[in-house]
Amino acid sequence: LPPLPEQRVIAATLGALDDKIELNRKMNATLEAMARALFRDWFVDFGPTRAKMEARAPYLSPALWSLFPDRLDDEGQPEGWKVRPLVDCFDLLMGQSPPGDTYNDSGDGLPFFQGRTDFGFRFPENRKFCSAPTRVAEKGDTLVSVRAPVGDINLAPERCCIGRGVAALRHKEGWASFTYDTGWSLQEELRQYENTGTVFGAINKKQFEKLPTIDPGPAVIEAFEEAVSALDSRIDNNDREARTLAQTRDLLLPRLMSGELSVADLASSEQEAFA
């Protein structure tokens, strides 16, 4: 081990990376909470329409405010909006496990996500790859755990192979942010299938396609997408940065502790990079 003073300097240097990683995590949690709150207000609680009915002051821009109906219908939803089965608005792809001999850890083929164990805060972890994928999700698709636990949500960071424990969801018009937050809004319905399997919870394609979803029309969805896609882009950037910082930290630690690299070397490299 290096001398104790050197260890303290190493700890402080790597600790700064940990602090930045944690800051990104907290920022992402806040950004995601903002997106979900907006979705809930518009598409679950029908906040703008209720505010109009109660003659409250508008809390959105005039252009956005005009998109929302003035009253609820007899079904308790904004006039003109429809509740449709999921299959009417979204494309659903159920995963399928490829042959076992096509799995690998060397990066050959597409990232392979088998189920909830691969899921992270928003994006899954690349633990396995598949050289002969049978079911493929595209970048930006919402990934849903369809076997115990049922209903957990992630987002495909790139084109990937999905196993039988995962389904991919995509709006027919390609609205990625609306799809992702719709997935979260279906949590209660999805959880009902947690104990329906013979051995463990599962939801099949027909059951999934029948789940009720709100269809407010393209203008409102486009407005939501415009607002939330900016938040999602920041989450994506923060997540990428945190992963890079974690890789840098894990690479530096053994080299610093062994003496192969010193903190002074890092400072010198940083000065050269910004010179």
C-alpha positions, 0 to 999 in steps of 0.5 A: 500500500502507498503511504497513508498521506498518499492514500488520503489523496487517492481517496479524495480524488476518487471520492470526487468522482463518487460525489459526481456520480451520486449527484447525477443519480439524484438529478436523474431521480428529480428529472424522472419525478418531474416527467411522471408528475406531468404525465399524471397531471395531464393523463391520469388526474386530468388536471387542466380539464378539472381546472377549467371546470372549476374556473381556476387560473391557467397554469400552462401556456395559452397554446397548451391550455387550449389543447385540453377539453373544457369538461369531463364526459360521463366516463370521467375523462376529458371530452373527446379522449378515448380509453382504448386497449393498449394494442390500438395505440402501441406495438408490443413485442414479447421476448423470446429466449434464443438458443443457449449456445448463442449467449456470450460475455465477449460482446459478440452480437447484440446486448441481451436482456433476459429480465428484471435482473438486468434492469437499472434505474432507467437503462439495463446493464449489459451483462450478456450478448447474443450472437443470434437474436430472435426478438429485437427491441429498438433503441428508445423502446420501453422494456417491461418485465413480464415475468416475476416481478411483473411490471418493472420498466426500463428503456432500451439504450440501443438495439438489443435482444430481449428474452422471454422475461421482457417485452418491448413497447412502442407507440405506433407514432413513435412517441418514446417519452409518452410510451415510457411514462404510459408504462409507469402508469400501468404499474397497478394493472401490471402488478395484478398479474404478479401471482397469476402464473403456475409457478411465478407471476407472468403476463402474456401478450393477449392480457398485455394488449387488453390493458386500458390506455388513454388516447388524448389525440396526437396534438396533446401527445406531441405537446407532452413529448416536446416537454418531456423528451428534453428531460429524458435527454438530460437523464440519458446524458447524466446516466452516460456520464455517470457510467463513464465516471464509474469506469474511470474510477474502477480503472484508476483505483488499482493503478493508484494503489499499486503506484503504477500511477500517481495523483500527480500524474493525473493532475499533470494529464488534466493540465495538458488536456486543458492547455 
